[in-house]
Amino acid sequence: GVYSSPAEFSSSPAVGADGTVYVGSIDGYVYALKADGITLKWKYQTAGSVYSSPAVGADGIVYVGSVDGYVYALRADGSDVDRLKWKYRTGGSVESSPAVGADGIVYVGSDDGYVYALKADGRDEDRLKWKYKPGEQIPEWAVRSSPAVGADGTVYVGSMDGYVYALKPEGSDEDRFKWKYQTGGGVYSLPAVGADGIVYVGSVDGYVYALRADGSDVDRLKWKYRTGGSVESSPAVGADGIVYVGSDDGYFYALNADGRDENRLKWKHRTGGGVTSSPAIGADGTVYVGSGDSHLYGFGLSGGLVTSSLHSA
């Protein structure tokens, strides 16, 4: 199915446990669509464009950032009047997408250069657990990448300074840093952590990187794959280990995580616009991704993709 919003889908979709698809738009709204990708359940208006992709917590709360500088916690059910659970103001536009740790901590980046760790519950005045400015960043280095949380709680995040950072979730700020890896361009892409602990991330330099979470910096890079454009989309890893990612070249890629570089590409499909949005994988294996052509695409896994779903609503 394809849902055409009144404005371009600028965010990547998130899929809830019940199949609801959550997606943000340049028009400032967060949309909740039924699993068919067409029927609108509700929409919530922020005061700025929503480039951030929603994250759904275990309790069904939807977390999303807005250009208005706030992180929003929205109730997926109930009436519009009770939609907002809380909002937290950062020092800059929030184009990063939140990530929810197993302990319920919400991690998100801001254009003010900080990564925030926010408590999902409790009082507004106790919302902030910690905030951390990766590396020796000058203030202009916004954190537009979305954090990813590894199985051991490690927080991975990219920065416009071109580095991917690994941060410790507990302890003092002085002890926050674990390691960093330098790509050839700004990292807007949300890292994805595979079941094997490999961290996948894209860079403005056009490459998708597979990084080892453990070991020495010298062995950090497992492989990298070059697309035809900037990779601001965040990879998603399927249950079968296939890595899905979009590129500004207009293609959506399926990459083999293992094996030789020459066999890295499984398939690619051209959309009607640059794919800066990041894919989400539903429980049934359908891969959803938004494109700059204002369409939300659904790909089936049998034989690659379901071309019948690639039509305008």
C-alpha positions in Angstrom: 0.0 0.0 0.0 1.0 3.6 -0.5 -0.2 6.5 1.5 0.2 10.0 -0.1 0.3 12.7 2.6 -0.6 16.3 1.8 3.1 17.0 2.2 6.3 15.1 1.6 7.1 12.3 4.0 10.4 13.5 5.4 10.6 11.0 8.2 11.1 7.2 8.1 8.2 5.1 9.2 8.1 3.1 12.4 5.8 0.1 12.8 4.0 -0.6 16.1 3.3 -4.1 17.5 -0.2 -3.9 16.2 1.0 -3.0 12.7 0.3 0.7 12.9 2.7 2.7 10.8 3.9 6.0 12.3 5.6 8.6 10.1 6.4 12.3 10.2 6.0 15.0 7.5 7.4 18.3 6.4 3.9 19.8 7.2 4.7 19.3 11.0 2.4 16.4 11.6 3.1 12.9 12.9 0.7 10.5 11.1 -0.5 7.2 12.5 -1.7 4.9 9.6 -3.3 1.5 9.8 -1.2 -1.5 8.7 -2.6 -1.1 5.1 -0.5 2.1 4.9 -3.5 4.0 3.6 -6.1 4.6 6.4 -5.4 7.4 8.8 -5.8 6.6 12.5 -4.7 10.0 13.9 -2.3 12.8 13.3 -0.6 15.1 15.8 0.7 18.6 15.0 4.1 19.9 16.2 5.3 23.4 15.6 7.9 22.4 13.0 8.7 19.9 10.2 9.1 16.3 11.4 12.3 14.9 9.9 12.7 12.7 12.9 11.4 9.2 12.7 9.1 8.0 15.4 10.2 5.3 17.9 7.7 3.1 19.6 8.4 2.1 23.2 7.5 -1.2 24.7 4.5 0.5 26.4 3.2 1.8 23.0 4.3 5.4 23.6 5.5 7.0 20.3 8.6 9.2 20.7 9.4 11.7 18.0 11.4 14.9 17.5 10.5 18.1 15.6 12.3 21.1 14.1 10.6 23.1 16.8 13.3 21.8 19.2 11.1 19.5 21.2 11.1 15.7 21.8 7.4 14.5 22.0 6.0 11.4 23.8 2.6 10.6 22.3 0.1 8.1 23.4 -0.8 5.7 20.5 -4.3 5.1 21.8 -7.0 7.2 23.2 -8.3 10.6 22.2 -6.5 13.4 20.5 -7.0 15.5 23.7 -4.8 13.0 25.6 -2.3 12.4 22.8 0.6 14.3 24.4 2.2 12.5 27.4 5.1 14.9 27.6 7.5 17.1 25.6 11.1 18.0 26.3 12.8 21.1 24.9 16.4 20.7 23.6 18.7 23.6 22.6 18.2 23.1 18.9 16.1 21.5 16.1 15.5 17.8 16.7 16.0 16.0 13.3 17.4 13.0 15.0 15.1 10.1 15.7 14.7 8.8 19.2 15.8 5.4 20.3 14.3 3.6 23.4 16.6 1.5 25.5 15.5 -1.7 27.2 15.4 0.3 30.5 13.0 2.8 29.0 15.5 5.6 28.6 14.9 7.6 25.4 18.0 8.7 23.5 17.9 11.5 20.9 20.3 13.9 19.2 19.8 17.7 18.7 21.2 20.4 16.5 22.7 21.9 19.6 25.3 19.2 19.3 24.2 17.1 22.3 22.9 13.5 22.7 20.2 13.4 25.3 19.2 10.6 27.6 15.6 11.2 28.8 13.5 9.3 31.3 10.3 8.1 29.7 8.3 8.3 33.0 8.3 10.5 36.0 8.1 14.3 36.3 9.2 16.8 33.7 11.8 18.3 36.0 13.5 14.9 36.3 13.2 14.1 32.6 16.9 14.6 31.7 19.2 11.7 32.8 22.3 13.0 31.0 23.4 14.9 27.9 26.7 14.5 26.1 28.4 16.4 23.3 30.4 13.8 21.3 34.1 14.5 20.8 35.6 18.0 20.7 32.8 19.3 18.7 32.3 23.0 17.9 28.6 24.0 18.4 27.8 23.8 14.7 28.3 20.1 14.6 24.7 19.0 15.0 23.7 15.5 16.0 21.1 14.6 13.3 21.8 10.9 13.4 19.6 9.0 15.6 21.1 6.9 18.4 21.0 3.1 18.4 21.2 1.0 21.5 23.2 -2.2 21.4 22.3 -5.4 23.3 24.7 -4.4 26.1 23.2 -0.9 26.3 26.0 0.9 24.4 24.6 4.0 22.6 25.8 4.4 19.0 25.4 7.8 17.3 26.7 9.6 14.3 27.7 13.3 14.0 28.0 15.9 11.2 31.7 15.9 12.1 31.9 12.6 10.2 32.4 10.3 13.2 30.4 7.4 14.6 30.5 7.4 18.4 30.0 4.6 20.9 28.9 5.8 24.3 28.4 4.2 27.7 24.8 4.6 28.9 25.7 4.6 32.6 28.4 6.3 34.7 29.7 9.9 34.6 30.1 12.1 31.5 33.9 11.8 31.8 33.5 8.1 31.3 30.8 8.3 28.5 33.1 7.7 25.5 34.0 4.2 24.3 35.3 4.7 20.7 34.8 6.6 17.5 35.2 5.8 13.8 35.8 8.4 11.1 33.9 8.2 7.8 34.4 10.5 4.8 31.4 12.7 5.4 28.8 13.8 7.9 26.8 11.0 9.5 23.1 11.8 9.5 22.2 8.1 9.4 21.0 6.2 12.4 23.3 3.2 13.1 21.6 -0.2 13.1 23.0 -2.9 15.3 22.8 -6.5 13.9 22.2 -9.6 16.0 25.9 -10.3 15.7 26.8 -7.0 17.2 27.9 -5.4 13.9 27.0 -1.7 13.6 25.7 -0.6 10.2 25.7 3.1 9.3 25.6 5.4 6.2 27.6 8.5 5.5 27.3 11.6 3.3 30.4 10.2 1.5 28.0 7.7 -0.2 29.2 4.6 1.7 27.4 2.2 4.0 29.8 1.0 6.7 29.8 -2.3 8.7 31.7 -1.7 11.9 32.7 -4.2 14.6 31.4 -3.0 18.0 34.1 -4.7 19.9 37.9 -5.1 19.5 40.5 -2.5 18.5 40.1 0.6 16.3 42.4 -1.1 13.8 39.8 -3.9 13.2 36.7 -1.6 13.5 35.8 -1.7 9.7 34.3 -5.0 8.5 33.3 -3.7 5.1 32.0 -0.7 3.3 29.7 -0.4 0.2 29.5 2.5 -2.1 26.2 3.8 -3.4 25.7 6.4 -6.0 24.7 9.2 -3.6 24.8 10.5 0.0 23.5 7.9 2.5 21.4 9.8 5.0 19.0 6.9 5.3 19.6 4.6 8.2 20.1 0.9 7.6 17.6 -1.8 8.8 18.7 -5.4 9.3 16.2 -8.1 8.5 15.9 -11.4 10.4 17.7 -13.0 7.5 20.7 -10.7 8.0 20.0 -8.6 4.9 20.8 -4.9 5.3 18.3 -2.5 3.8 19.3 1.1 3.1 18.3 4.0 0.9 20.5 6.5 -1.0 20.1 10.0 -2.4 20.8 8.4 -5.8 17.1 7.3 -5.7 17.8 3.6 -5.1 16.7 1.4 -2.2 19.4 -1.3 -1.6 19.4 -4.8 -0.1 22.9 -5.8 0.9 24.3 -9.1 2.1 25.9 -8.6 5.5 28.4 -11.4 5.1 30.5 -12.8 2.3 32.7 -11.1 -0.3 32.5 -7.5 -1.4 31.6 -8.5 -4.9 28.5 -10.3 -3.7 27.5 -7.4 -1.3 24.5 -6.2 -3.4 21.5 -8.5 -3.3 19.1 -6.1 -5.2 18.3 -2.5 -5.6 15.1 -0.7 -6.7 14.7 2.7 -8.1 12.1 5.0 -6.5 10.8 8.3 -7.8 13.0 10.4 -5.5 16.0 10.4 -3.2 15.6 7.9 -0.3 16.8 9.8 2.7 14.2 8.1 4.8 15.1 4.9 6.7 13.4 1.6 6.2 11.3 -0.2 8.9 10.6 -3.9 8.9 7.1 -5.1 9.9 6.4 -8.3 11.8 5.4 -10.0 8.5 8.7 -9.1 6.9 7.4 -6.3 4.8 10.0 -3.5 4.4 8.5 0.0 4.5 10.4 3.1 3.2 9.4 6.6 2.3 10.8 8.4 -0.7 11.2 12.0 -1.8 8.4 11.4 -4.3 5.9 11.7 -1.3 5.1 8.0 -1.3 5.5 5.3 1.3 6.7 2.1 -0.3 6.1 -1.5 0.9 8.4 -4.2 -0.3 7.7 -7.9 0.2 10.5 -10.3 0.8 9.5 -13.1 -1.5 11.7 -12.5 -4.5 12.7 -9.1 -3.4 9.9 -6.6 -3.7 6.2 -6.4 -4.4 5.9 -4.1 -7.4 2.1 -4.2 -7.1 2.3 -2.1 -3.9 4.3 0.6 -5.6 1.4 2.8 -6.9 0.0 6.1 -5.8 -3.0 5.8 -3.4 
